[in-house]
Amino acid sequence: MAEGELTAAEVVSALDRYIVGQQDAKRAMAVALRNRIRRMRVAPEARGDIMPSNILLIGPTGVGKTEIARRLALLTNSPFIKVEATKFTEVGYVGRDVESIVRDLLEQTITQLQSQRVAEVEDEAKQRAEARIVDRLVEQERASREGPAPEAPASTDGAGGAGEAPLDEPDRRLALRRERARRRQLARKLANRKLEDRLIEIEVEESYNAPVEVFSGTGYEEIGWSLADFFSQMAPPRRRMRRMSVADARHTLTQEETERLVDMDRVYDDAIRSVEENGIVFIDEVDKIAGAYTESHGPDVSGAGVQRDLLPIIEGSTVSTRYGSVSTEHILFVAAGAFTSARPSDLIPEFQGRFPIRVELTSLGETDLRRILVEPSNSLTAQYRALLATEEVELEFTEEGTAELARQAFLVNERDENIGARRLFTVMERVLQDVSFAAEQYRSQRVMVDAEFVRERLGDLVRDQDLRRYVL
């Protein structure tokens, strides 16, 4: 779906198909997205001054913070990346630096764009590959029919060096007609997959793989990639003859032709432009890097230091990548955290200022859990029905059954740790474990999941605190 086709209300309506409740968060995200579209319609001289309104989502785990951002990116086909704030360390310490966020986002976008461009030229690449296979088959048949040419003394009259008299015009035309007919015949057989096991020799291109390896997570991945690119450019691709089946040759040559048809330089430029104008970065667990400096423990290299390093990227800076420089001025940043042991005010003031919009998400009640089980298009009940349908087991959830599932999940959340909608996964798996394990015994049968069915499998676990703590 194109970004320009969606109004803020349409974005919220589309999110409602997947996420229950949390209207404030949906509205804030929809407005931020719409403002991005409005900025592109502003006069060019004023466009650069309009900055995105970054959002801080505050709420317990399992209430839909990540899903809202992810679904928004899918709806608008925007470059999107989700990162954990705790994976990064302050510059100067061992670990990943925050600029790798932008590099990873660009890598993902390039991969997606390349896949789209490959799909666009796939048919033409296959036609070119099959034409090369037909040419090679005709050459092999001609060589086998004529046999190896005998060595002959060099010609002195310019008629040729093979010692054979040239064909006259009628014979030459007849040979050309026969060759064209043979080519059409081979092309038909090739299209009908009748030559798949036939062996042919084709010339393939082998790129040079530079012997450079850098362990990920050390912060030096960019240096390793740059060295690999440098050595690859120094050593041109090698071409050599390989003997393989027609099926393998079709696959190999299609890849070769695809690489020739896809302009990767243009892919890089388009990916950089897409990231700069439409990119969304979701930074989760920001509450884990909140905390003030204390004399007893000193500075936290994965806390306040990471916040300081994130400031220039969120505010707008230029990040150097192996494909070119990427400006982060108009990338939308969405931060999220549960803030159970910390408060948003524990973040450094500069970091708080980079997220002017704060939205608090509410905890899920029993009614919300019941709606989550049935209303979204990708609901858990629909997923389990589809999974067991592959084993010819018809799974049916009654209203009382879904209500009991929601009630049990809510009770466990209330008595133990509240993990929101994620508790439904645990409860559903426990209830349907026997059916999933012995699905062949229920083949061609209908399994009714009602309230009694749920209580039989969860009653003791919910009542027993020790069992509940370790099983649910």
C-alpha positions, 0 to 999 in steps of 0.5 A: 500500500502506498504511503500517500494513499493513507490518511491518519484515520485510514492508518488507525483503521488498518492497525485495528485489524491487527492490534486491539485497543491502544488508540492513543498510540495508534493515533500518535503513530498515524499523525507522525506518518501523515506529517511525513507525507505532508512534509513532502508536499511543502515547498522545497525551501521549507521542507528541510526545516520540518523535523519528524516528531519522535515518539516515546511509548510507555507501557508494560510488556505485551501490550502492542508497542512493537507490533504497532510500529512494525505493522505501520512499517508494513502498511506503508512499505517503509524501511523499518528496523527494531533494535534493543537499546541494551545491545549497544555500548558507549563509544570506546568500549567493546560492543556495537556502536549506535551508528550500526543501527543506520547501517543495518537499516540500509542493508535491510532496505537494499536487500528488499529493493534488490529482491523487488528489482530481481522480480521485475527482471526475472522473466527477461533473465530466464529468457536470456538464460534459456537462449544461452543454453540453446546456443550451447546445445546447438554448438555441442551438437554441431561439434559432435556431428562434425567431429574434431577438425583435422589440422591442415596447412595454412591457406594461401588463397584466403579461402579459410584455414580448415581446408574445406571448400566453402558452402555455396549459397543454396547449401548455406541457406539450407543449413541456416534453415535447419539450424533455426528449426533445430533451435526452435525444437530445442527451445520448445523442449527446454520450455517443457522441461524435457532436457533437464538431465542433459549435460552441457558445458557452459562458461560461468563467472566466478567472483573473487571472495576476499579472505577477510573476516571480522567477527560481528559485534566487535564494532569493526564490521564496516572495516571488514566490508570495506577491505572485502570490497577493495580486494574484490575490485582488485581481482576481476571475476574469473570465467571458466567452463563447467559441466552441469545439467541443463536444470543447474545451468538454467539456475546458474545462468538466470542468476548471472543474467539477473545480476547484469540486468539489475543496476546495483548502483541505482539500488544503492541510491534508491535505498539511501533515499528511501531510508532518509525519507521514509525510515522508521527506527524502533528502539526497544528497552530504553528504560533499561539504559535509564539511570543516573550516575552513582558514586558507588557504581560509576557510569554505566557504559550501556546506559547514559553513554548510549543515550549520549551517543544516540543524541546526534543520530536522533537529532540528525547527523550523517552516517558513513556506510559502505554504500554512501552517506546517510542523513538521519534528519528525517528518520522517524525514531520510536522509543519504547520501554516498560519503565517498571523500575525506572521512570522516563524522567530518569533518562538524560534531559537531552534524550527526553527532549528528542522524543517530544511525544509521549504516549502511555499504553494501558495494561490489557484486561480480561476483555482485551485478551478475549478480543485479541483471541478472536478479532485480529486477522492473525489471531491465535485461534486462527493460527492454531486452526490453520496449523491443525487443519494441515493434519485434517483436524478441525479445531473449533473455539466456542465463545465460552472457550475463548472467554475461559482462555482469556480469564485464565491468562488474566488470572495468571498475569494478575497473580504473577508477572504481567506479560500482557498478551504474551501470556495467551501464547503460553496458555494456548500451547498448554491447552492444545498440547495433547491435540498437537502432540497426537494430531494423527489420532484426531484426524478427520475429527472436530475438536471443540475447545469450550470452557470445560476443555480449558478448565480440565487442562489448566485448573490445577496449574492455575491454582498451584502457585509453584506449578504456575510459576514454572509452567505458565 
